[in-house]
């Protein structure tokens, strides 16, 4: 088997010089509706309006309309959206790598996320990991994994509106706690960015916009990410929160989301306070007042070096896989098919790109 590996350690070699980052800029978007049907455009865009506190995140759990994501959707929606943009502009979308934000988050966090592994593109592995997490036995008095996952979606439902605040009725705003939570609907932003010499097009879900999207595509969008976290009661909780901040920062940084709203909840799933966190300020705060469990500069330098290595490694036809085993410091890249794309690239996109 054609196998190459990139060693994360020693991470000290990624300290120092700053890898250039291109500010993420939205080039297009798509939506999933309440039935998780794909649509071009921003029909599922949501607008932030703070929830009333205290907020009970348990309410409505039995009626939760949960997305069934067991099927493998590959890059289909992202590629369909890019194809529509290219047809509209009559210009190819130039990039070294096209991927989902989730994959890039794993790469960016890899120098400090020692425990978790990943296999991309492998839907079976993803479903297996989710099942392991669901079966995990929680300590007495703690909520189940399913309920804790619901808390995050409930917080989003309590914090967004279907239209800007001005035309929204007071009744709609105040009735959000009774609204059935449905995580099928998503707004997905597609951005052009770059890390070092690698040009990237990344797609990922965005929770809401702070005000409204600007008319000009040149202007930055005031996106927000909505997160929940346990109240910080001691040093151990602070350490857990700081590690969470690595993922919060990486996710938002990659899509150009400038602000994260964190709802701090107690063990019973009641949110008592909100905190607005500026994405760009997180690495400096972790370094200055935290436990120093991660370094954003090292993450960026590492990602730049890894992507450069990846481009130089995959120079042949065929389908390749990227894998990092749990507790491993090595990212492997190996070929699984000598030709074709293994359904990762849709036939319609392949036909479009190879058309004369």
Secondary structure as GFF3:
##gff-version 3
##sequence-region A 1 356
A	DSSP	beta_strand	3	7	.	.	.	ID=ss1
A	DSSP	three_ten_helix	11	14	.	.	.	ID=ss2
A	DSSP	beta_strand	21	32	.	.	.	ID=ss3
A	DSSP	beta_strand	38	40	.	.	.	ID=ss4
A	DSSP	beta_strand	47	48	.	.	.	ID=ss5
A	DSSP	beta_strand	55	56	.	.	.	ID=ss6
A	DSSP	three_ten_helix	61	63	.	.	.	ID=ss7
A	DSSP	alpha_helix	76	89	.	.	.	ID=ss8
A	DSSP	beta_strand	97	100	.	.	.	ID=ss9
A	DSSP	alpha_helix	101	109	.	.	.	ID=ss10
A	DSSP	beta_strand	118	120	.	.	.	ID=ss11
A	DSSP	alpha_helix	123	135	.	.	.	ID=ss12
A	DSSP	alpha_helix	145	159	.	.	.	ID=ss13
A	DSSP	beta_strand	160	161	.	.	.	ID=ss14
A	DSSP	alpha_helix	170	174	.	.	.	ID=ss15
A	DSSP	three_ten_helix	176	178	.	.	.	ID=ss16
A	DSSP	beta_strand	186	195	.	.	.	ID=ss17
A	DSSP	beta_strand	198	206	.	.	.	ID=ss18
A	DSSP	beta_strand	208	209	.	.	.	ID=ss19
A	DSSP	beta_strand	223	230	.	.	.	ID=ss20
A	DSSP	alpha_helix	235	255	.	.	.	ID=ss21
A	DSSP	beta_strand	259	265	.	.	.	ID=ss22
A	DSSP	beta_strand	270	278	.	.	.	ID=ss23
A	DSSP	three_ten_helix	279	281	.	.	.	ID=ss24
A	DSSP	alpha_helix	282	289	.	.	.	ID=ss25
A	DSSP	alpha_helix	296	313	.	.	.	ID=ss26
A	DSSP	beta_strand	319	324	.	.	.	ID=ss27
A	DSSP	beta_strand	330	337	.	.	.	ID=ss28
A	DSSP	alpha_helix	347	354	.	.	.	ID=ss29
###
